[in-house]
Amino acid sequence: MKDRTLLMIPGPIEFEPAVLQALGAPTTSHVSPGFIEVFGRALERMRDVWQAPTGQPFVLAGSGTLAMDCAGANLVEPGDRALVLSTGVFGDRFEDLLARYGAEVDVIRAPIGETVDFEAVDSALRGSSYKLMTATHVDTSTAVRVDAERFGALGRAHEVFTVLDGVCSVAGEEIRQEAWGIDVVLTASQKAVGVPPGLALLVVSQSALCAWGKRRSRVANYYADWEKWLPIMASYEKRVPSYFGTPAVNLVAALDVSLGQILEEGLETRFDRHRRLGTACRAAIRALGLVQVPAEGCEANTLSAPRYPAGVRGGDLLPAIREAGAILAGGLHPEIRSEYFRIGHMGATKPGDVLATVGAIEAGLRACGHTFDSGAGVAAAQSILFG
Ligand code: PMP
C-alpha cells in the first residue's frame, strides 16, 4: 500500500506533483537565462493572481513572517501611528512587529471567533493621524475571515495605507488587491499559493512605494529593505541578470509552476472551489455535532476550526484521526488552545481529500467515544461537493 497520510493542516499543505518536480530539478545559476525567464514570469504571474496590474511584486527567501516584517520595516518610520485589526494570533503579531520599527500602535481586537467591528474601525480612523492599518484576511488561529474589500475601502476613505496579511488566503479566498484599494497584500508560499515553505511574497501598490520613496529615515532592516530588492525584481522582469542576495532558485521555479496552474484553473473557479470545500467541511463538522470557533458569517474557506466535543481530548483525537489517514493541526490561539483543532483545505485540496478527511475524523471521534450518526459527516460534505 502506498504510504500516504493526507496532510490537511493549515499549511504546509499537499502540493501538486509538477510543483514538487520543479523543486527537485537540478539547481541552476540564479543568473542563468533559463532562471531569469522563470523568475521574470513568476513576478508577472503574481500581478495576475493578486489582481494588482500596477502593483510591485517582491519574492524573498523567508517565511510569511518575513513578508510581514518587510511591509512593516519599509512602511513604518519612528513615531508613525498604526492601527492593527486583530482577529487572532497573527493580528497580534503585527502589534509587536510594527512597534519594533518605532510605530505607536493601537489595536482593535475582536473577541475570539468574531470579525472586527468595522464601525469601531471607522470611528478610530475618523480624525486620526494613522499612517497605516493592518488586517489579517484569514487568521489561522481562529479561522475567522475579515472583509478585505471593506478594509481596503476604509483605508482609502481615510487615506491610510492598508496592509493585508493574506498568508492564509491569497490564491484561496477572493482578493482583488487593486480594485479594493489595498496597498500591500502579503503571503507565504506554503499555503494556498501551493509551494513548499520558504518564500515570502508581497505585492505593493505604487502609492505605498511612493510614500516609501519619501522616507525621512533609513529602513531599519537591511535584508528586507525595498531599496535592495526593487532593482532586483525590476531586472528579473526585464530579463536582465542582477544580484543582491541569492534567490531560492528551486522554490522560485516551483512558484512559477504553481502560479501558472492557479491561473490555468482560473481565479473565479479557484475561489469557488475553496468556497465549496469550506462549506462542505463546515457542514460535515455540524453534522457530527461539533461547534466551530468562527461565528457564523465570518468563517474562512481555507481552514476550519472545530471545537472538541465534550469528553474528547485533542491528545487522543488527533492521533486517532492520523491513524485513520489524515494529519490535522491542534489549536493555536493561547486562550483556547486545548479546546479546538484545525483542518486546512486549500491549494491542491480536492473534494475527495475532504471526504477522506471527514471519514478519518469520524473514525477518530468514534474511537474517542463521541456518539453521532455514523456517516453523517461524510454525507453532509458529499451533498455539497457532489450534490
Ligand atoms: N499570518 C498568517 C495568517 C499565518 O497563518 C501565518 C503562518 N501560519 C503567518 C502569518 C506566519 O507565516 P510563517 O509561519 O510562514 O512565518
Residues whose N, C-alpha, C, O or C-beta is under 5 A from the ligand:
A	BS01	PMP	S63 G64 T65 F90 V138 D139 T140 D165 V167 C168 A188
